[in-house]
Amino acid sequence: MASLIGEYDCKVDAKGRFMFPIDLRKQLEAVFEKGFVINRNLHQKCLVLYPMNEWEKLNKKLSKLNRLIKANDVFVRRFTGGATDVQADQSGRLLLPKALGDYADIKADLKVLGSNNVIELWDKKLYEDFLNQDVDIEQLAQDVLLQACIDYLNIQPNGVYVDLTFGGGGHSSHILKSLGEKGKLFAFDQDEDAQKNALKDPRFTLIPHNFRYLKNYLRVYGITKVNGILGDLGVSSHQFDDADRGFSLRFDAELDMRMNKKSELSAKTVLNAYTEEQLSKLFREYADLNQAYKLSKLIVKARAEKEIVTTSDLKTAIAPCIPRFEENKYLARVFQALRMEVNQEVEALKECLTQCVDVLDTNGRLVIISYHSIEDRLSKNIMRSGNVEGVEHKDLIYGRGTKVFKLLTSKPVVPGEEEIKINTRARSAKLRAAEKI
């Protein structure tokens, strides 16, 4: 079936029926006779009409979700709860179930939209209001695994929570929505650009420092125990999209990559001052490159002739190393390794996770989204053994292992296909969650 397109104005009669647009019916061809499933849109106040074959495809995907994971179970229940089969009558009219019509606040004037492989049904006035609202597309793209984060945090209205990586404020905004008047949220971010996004809410405090100082700065505000900690370890969209920051290989900019602009160490410094051995180690450990030594040799050779300053300088220097047809993938790993070194991300994460054990109250939740195998391993270790080394401490008398956390995710939760389509940066995200015993 081809992608469905077009906008159509329809009327809903006194019995809740509307005439299906002829143009859309032609686009659906033989599929139209098989009927539809009508359901709520969980993100907007409208309904979605699925051709039966599309609903069957979707059901196969839903059946593969592990329903023992709370976030998956909640999603499936919410998504399928109101779904209803509908069939066009001989005149080509479809009946809107009253409960679904009330959900979308659909009155007499209906807007019918072709939207890829489904059809959206809107109240005409609500659709016009929706089109006229301001939408921050960048913010929508960076809130990875948002609903899963909120579900696993199990937010208590009067609790105290920490967002380790404030960024654009997407996760913090949603935590605040679940907090009561006495609840508190503290967020960390050393990036000056992120600090401009500080939320204006009396329950919110932005701490403009690295999360490796978690314990100390919480004490400044009189906080010794919290009910939940969330950390999204990815780089914010605005950092990738700002050419001057030097995070992205899309721009020919100076190689900076500092989260904290006051820091002295930049990517340019690393490339021009580190020894060949130091470079090999960081590319091997942070980029998982088998030929890290060859890459390092090329960098050292190139900088002997000319300082490596910009993205294009680096690309030119290491060109013989870049696999054919995999330029972007290879360069992304090189840039990732440099960024992790410049910002000392691994050491900072080790310190932070260790402090999380002390700061979390009994039954407090720890939720971490990682994008690199090292980050994921450290998160897994802290949740399974209570330390970043992954060493299980045993009871001296009985020799039994002492548990610090109860795992809420036996395996990491990953984004679905639809989320990855919207935000390609989410494709390597892994979420782990645990509860303090």
C-alpha positions in Angstrom: 0.0 0.0 0.0 1.3 3.4 -1.0 1.7 6.2 1.6 -1.6 7.9 2.3 -1.8 11.6 1.7 -4.4 14.4 1.7 -6.5 16.5 4.1 -10.3 16.3 3.9 -13.2 18.1 5.6 -16.1 15.8 6.6 -19.3 16.1 8.6 -20.3 13.8 11.5 -24.1 13.1 11.5 -26.3 12.8 14.5 -25.5 9.0 14.7 -21.8 9.6 14.8 -21.2 8.6 11.2 -19.1 10.3 8.5 -18.7 9.7 4.8 -15.2 8.3 4.0 -13.4 10.6 1.5 -13.5 9.1 -2.0 -9.9 10.1 -2.8 -8.6 8.2 0.3 -10.8 5.2 -0.6 -9.1 5.1 -4.0 -5.7 5.2 -2.4 -6.6 2.2 -0.1 -8.0 0.2 -3.1 -8.8 -3.4 -2.1 -7.7 -2.9 1.5 -10.7 -0.7 2.2 -13.1 -3.7 2.1 -11.2 -5.5 4.8 -12.2 -2.9 7.4 -10.2 -0.8 9.9 -9.3 -0.6 13.6 -9.9 2.8 15.2 -7.8 3.8 18.2 -6.7 6.7 20.3 -3.5 8.6 19.5 -1.6 8.5 22.8 0.3 11.7 22.0 -2.3 14.0 20.5 -6.1 14.5 21.0 -7.1 12.7 17.9 -8.0 9.2 16.6 -6.0 6.9 14.3 -7.7 4.7 11.7 -5.6 1.7 10.9 -6.3 -0.4 7.7 -6.7 -3.9 8.9 -3.4 -5.1 7.3 -1.5 -2.3 9.0 -3.1 -3.2 12.4 -2.1 -6.8 12.0 1.6 -5.8 11.3 1.5 -3.6 14.4 0.1 -6.4 16.5 3.0 -8.7 15.5 5.5 -6.0 16.7 3.6 -5.5 20.0 3.5 -9.3 20.6 7.3 -9.4 20.6 7.5 -6.9 23.5 8.5 -8.4 26.9 5.3 -7.7 28.9 7.2 -8.5 32.2 8.9 -5.1 31.7 6.6 -2.6 33.3 7.1 0.1 30.7 6.2 -2.3 27.9 3.2 -3.6 29.7 1.9 -0.1 30.5 2.4 0.9 26.9 0.6 -2.1 25.4 -2.3 -1.6 27.8 -2.7 2.1 27.0 -2.3 1.6 23.3 -4.7 -1.3 22.7 -7.2 -0.5 25.5 -9.7 1.5 23.3 -9.1 -0.2 19.9 -12.3 -1.0 18.1 -13.0 -2.7 14.7 -15.1 -0.6 12.3 -16.4 -1.4 8.8 -17.8 1.0 6.2 -21.5 0.5 5.4 -22.9 0.2 1.9 -22.9 4.0 1.5 -19.2 4.3 2.5 -19.9 5.7 5.9 -17.9 4.8 9.1 -19.2 5.0 12.6 -17.2 6.7 15.3 -17.4 4.8 18.6 -18.8 7.3 21.1 -16.1 6.8 23.7 -13.4 7.4 21.2 -15.2 10.4 19.7 -15.5 11.9 23.3 -11.7 11.2 23.8 -10.8 13.2 20.7 -13.6 15.8 21.5 -14.8 15.4 17.9 -18.0 17.3 17.1 -19.8 17.9 13.8 -16.8 19.1 11.8 -14.2 16.4 11.2 -10.7 16.7 9.6 -9.5 13.5 8.0 -5.8 13.2 7.2 -3.7 10.7 5.3 -0.6 10.1 7.4 1.9 7.6 6.0 0.2 4.2 6.4 -2.7 5.3 8.6 -5.5 7.9 8.8 -5.9 10.5 11.5 -9.3 11.8 12.6 -9.4 15.3 14.3 -12.0 17.7 15.4 -11.5 20.5 12.8 -11.1 23.3 15.4 -8.6 21.2 17.5 -6.6 20.4 14.4 -6.3 24.1 13.5 -5.2 24.9 17.1 -2.6 22.1 16.9 -1.1 23.5 13.7 -0.9 27.0 15.2 1.0 26.0 18.4 4.7 26.5 18.8 6.6 23.2 18.7 10.2 22.8 19.7 11.2 20.0 17.2 14.8 19.8 18.7 13.3 19.1 22.2 11.0 16.4 20.9 14.0 14.7 19.3 16.2 14.5 22.3 13.9 13.0 24.9 15.0 9.4 24.5 12.9 6.6 26.2 11.0 9.3 28.0 8.0 7.3 29.1 10.1 4.4 30.2 12.2 6.8 32.4 9.2 8.2 34.1 7.7 4.7 34.7 10.8 3.3 36.2 11.4 6.3 38.4 8.0 5.6 40.1 7.8 9.2 41.1 6.4 10.0 44.6 4.5 13.3 44.7 6.5 14.6 47.7 9.8 13.0 46.8 13.2 14.4 46.0 14.7 13.6 42.6 17.8 14.2 40.6 18.3 14.7 36.8 22.0 14.1 36.3 22.0 15.5 32.8 19.6 18.4 32.4 20.4 19.3 28.7 17.3 20.7 27.1 15.2 20.0 30.1 12.9 17.5 28.5 13.2 14.8 31.2 13.1 17.3 34.0 9.9 18.9 32.7 8.2 15.6 32.8 9.4 14.7 36.3 8.0 18.0 37.5 4.6 17.1 36.1 4.5 14.1 38.4 5.7 15.9 41.5 3.4 17.6 44.1 3.9 21.0 45.7 6.3 19.6 48.2 8.4 17.6 45.8 11.9 18.7 44.7 14.0 18.2 41.6 17.7 19.0 41.4 19.4 18.9 38.0 23.1 19.0 37.0 24.7 20.4 33.9 28.0 22.0 33.5 27.2 23.3 29.9 26.5 27.0 29.9 24.2 26.6 26.9 22.1 24.1 28.9 21.9 26.5 31.9 20.0 28.9 29.7 17.1 26.4 29.6 16.7 26.4 33.4 13.0 25.8 34.3 11.1 28.5 36.2 9.5 26.4 38.9 10.0 26.8 42.7 10.5 23.0 43.0 13.4 23.0 40.5 17.1 23.8 41.2 19.7 23.7 38.5 23.2 23.0 39.7 25.7 24.3 37.1 28.4 21.6 37.7 29.5 18.2 36.6 27.5 15.3 38.2 30.7 13.8 39.5 30.1 16.3 42.4 26.6 14.9 43.1 27.0 14.3 46.8 28.7 17.6 47.7 26.3 19.9 45.9 23.2 18.1 47.2 24.6 18.7 50.7 24.9 22.4 50.0 21.1 22.3 49.6 20.6 20.2 52.7 19.9 17.0 50.8 21.4 13.7 52.0 18.9 11.3 50.6 16.8 11.2 47.4 14.0 9.1 46.0 15.2 8.8 42.5 18.1 9.6 40.1 17.9 9.7 36.3 20.9 10.0 34.0 20.7 10.3 30.2 24.4 10.0 29.2 23.9 11.1 25.6 25.1 14.4 24.1 22.3 16.9 23.8 21.0 17.7 20.3 21.9 21.4 20.6 25.6 20.5 21.2 25.7 18.4 18.0 23.9 21.1 16.1 26.1 24.0 17.2 29.1 24.0 14.7 31.2 26.1 17.1 31.2 23.4 19.8 33.0 20.9 17.5 31.0 17.9 18.5 29.7 17.0 15.1 31.6 15.7 12.0 28.9 17.5 9.9 30.7 20.8 10.2 34.2 21.9 9.4 34.8 23.6 12.7 37.6 23.8 15.3 37.9 20.5 17.2 36.7 21.6 20.7 34.2 19.1 22.2 34.3 20.6 25.8 31.0 20.2 27.8 32.5 22.8 30.2 33.8 25.7 28.1 36.1 26.7 31.0 38.0 23.5 30.8 41.5 23.7 29.3 41.5 20.3 27.6 40.0 20.3 24.1 39.9 17.8 21.3 42.5 19.9 19.5 44.8 19.6 22.5 44.4 15.9 22.7 45.2 15.3 19.0 48.3 17.6 19.0 49.7 16.9 22.5 49.0 13.3 23.4 51.7 10.7 22.7 51.2 8.0 20.1 50.7 5.5 23.0 48.1 7.7 24.7 46.1 8.1 21.5 46.2 4.4 20.8 44.8 3.6 24.2 41.9 6.1 24.0 40.9 5.0 20.5 41.1 1.3 21.5 39.1 1.7 24.7 36.6 4.4 23.8 36.1 3.7 20.1 36.7 -0.1 20.0 39.0 0.3 17.0 41.1 -2.7 16.2 43.7 -0.7 14.3 43.9 2.1 16.9 47.7 2.1 16.6 47.6 2.7 12.9 45.2 5.6 13.4 47.5 7.1 16.1 50.5 6.9 13.8 48.7 8.8 11.1 47.7 11.5 13.5 51.2 11.9 14.8 52.7 12.0 11.3 50.1 14.6 10.2 50.6 16.9 13.1 54.4 16.9 12.6 53.8 18.7 9.4 50.8 20.8 10.4 48.7 21.3 13.6 45.4 19.5 13.5 42.8 22.2 14.2 39.6 21.5 12.3 37.3 18.6 11.4 38.6 18.6 7.9 42.2 18.5 9.1 41.5 15.4 11.1 39.6 13.7 8.2 42.5 14.4 5.9 45.0 13.1 8.4 43.3 9.7 9.0 41.9 9.2 5.5 44.0 6.1 4.8 42.4 4.4 7.9 38.8 5.0 7.0 37.0 1.9 5.6 35.4 2.3 2.3 31.7 3.0 2.4 31.8 3.3 6.2 33.2 6.8 6.6 30.5 8.3 8.8 30.4 5.2 11.1 34.1 5.2 11.5 34.4 8.9 12.1 31.6 8.9 14.6 33.5 6.4 16.7 36.7 8.5 16.5 34.7 11.7 17.5 33.1 9.7 20.3 36.4 8.6 21.7 37.8 12.2 21.6 34.7 13.6 23.3 34.9 11.0 26.1 38.5 11.8 26.7 38.1 15.6 26.6 35.3 15.5 29.2 36.7 12.6 31.3 33.3 11.0 30.9 34.2 7.6 32.2 35.9 8.8 35.3 33.1 11.2 36.0 30.5 8.5 35.6 32.4 6.1 37.9 32.5 8.7 40.6 28.8 9.6 40.1 27.5 6.1 40.2 29.5 5.3 43.3 27.9 8.3 45.0 24.4 7.3 43.8 24.6 4.2 46.1 25.0 6.5 49.2 22.6 9.2 48.1 19.6 7.0 47.2 17.2 6.3 50.0 15.7 2.8 50.6 13.4 2.0 47.7 14.9 4.8 45.7 15.2 4.3 42.0 18.2 4.6 39.7 17.6 4.9 36.0 20.5 5.3 33.5 20.4 5.6 29.7 23.8 4.8 28.2 25.0 5.0 24.6 28.4 3.3 24.9 29.5 -0.2 26.0 31.7 1.2 28.7 28.8 3.3 30.1 26.4 0.4 30.0 28.9 -1.9 31.7 29.4 0.5 34.6 25.7 1.0 35.0 25.1 -2.8 35.0 27.9 -3.3 37.5 26.6 -0.7 40.0 23.1 -2.1 39.8 24.2 -5.8 40.1 27.0 -5.5 42.6 26.8 -2.1 44.2 30.2 -1.0 42.7 31.5 0.0 39.3 34.1 -2.7 39.3 31.4 -5.4 39.3 32.9 -7.2 42.3 30.4 -9.0 44.4 31.0 -8.5 48.2 30.1 -11.6 50.3 28.9 -11.9 53.8 31.9 -12.9 56.0 30.0 -15.4 58.0 27.7 -17.2 55.5 29.6 -16.3 52.3 26.5 -15.0 50.6 26.6 -12.1 48.3 25.2 -8.8 49.7 22.7 -7.0 47.3 22.5 -3.3 47.2 19.9 -3.0 44.4 16.9 -5.0 43.2 17.1 -5.1 39.4 14.0 -3.7 37.6 15.5 -4.5 34.1 17.1 -7.9 33.7 18.0 -6.8 30.2 18.4 -3.2 29.0 15.3 -1.5 27.5 16.0 -0.2 24.0 14.0 2.3 21.9 11.4 0.9 19.5 11.6 1.3 15.7 9.2 4.3 15.6 11.3 6.2 18.2 14.5 5.5 16.2 12.8 6.8 13.0 12.0 10.1 14.8 15.4 10.3 16.5 18.3 8.4 14.9 20.6 9.3 17.8 18.4 7.0 20.0 19.4 3.8 18.1 22.3 2.9 20.5 20.5 3.9 23.7 20.1 1.3 26.5 18.1 1.9 29.7 18.8 0.1 32.9 16.9 0.6 36.2 17.2 -0.7 39.7 15.7 -0.1 43.2 17.8 0.5 46.3 17.2 -2.2 48.9 
